[in-house]
């Protein structure tokens, strides 16, 4: 049975509380309300009759939204949490998240909505807004410390380039690299690495990839909607994509595995992550959602459970 308690606000009905007793179908899952809506019991709740729903029926959160004239985007279904005892593989990546503290300021600006129009594309001569960062493969034997910044261009579309820490202060971002330079002391064009990072940009251009929808909202936040892993679409406002392990250049099957860090709503101070695999261009995102203690978690965050490959 699903029990919903409603309250009235001018011209609108809001779902205020949900308790779910369908353990067979909803083990480990609950309804998470949009930020700002109280989840406390109401003084005078109007309870929907249990008799309206049969034991074998299933009505999604989106269906309830239609019935209650509430936009489905305002309802979020949380994902099952990773079991505490699930086996995890120790990280073998020589690069550690603790080495990327120089990204903290930029990531803070992104998650708090202050990153818009802070960059410039000197090739296309247009403004740009940081969306998220991809990190984990550098430094390596071919390059020093750097990460990839994906931006939305003022003229439309996405582009990406390297960002780097200051040469004389590795703990601080070299802000000149927030903008794209093809020449000069802060040259940071993607170069030969473009082929590696372009597929992710292409997904935002295409918009759809199986159960996943990619986009940028009106506030300049990149998101991925997952409509395949729960009864209601889960929106992930990504800010960091960590690359943990990847195939060699000579491997027949090319893959990269890691974790996506995201918020469930812009400005939220709670952070989450899900594992992912990109294999031969196909993206798979793990079912389990993990709470992240802070914007940039500790190095133990890099440990991963075994995830079935596509």
Secondary structure, DSSP 8 states (H G I E B T S, - for coil): -EEEEEEEETTEEEEEEEEE--HHHHTT--EEE-TT---S--TT-EE--GGGS-TT----HHHHHHHTT--GGGEEE---B--TT--EE----SS-GGGGGGGHHHHHHHHTT--TT-EEETTTTEEEEEEEEEESS-SBTTB-S-EEEEEEETTSSEEEEEE-EETTEEEEE-GGGGSB-SSSTT----GGGHHHHHHHHHHHHH-EETTEEEEE-TTS-EEEEE-SSSSS-EEEEEEEEEEEEE--TT-SS-EEEEEEEEESSTT-S-EEEEEEEEETTEEEE-S-BEEESSSS--GGGG-EE-----
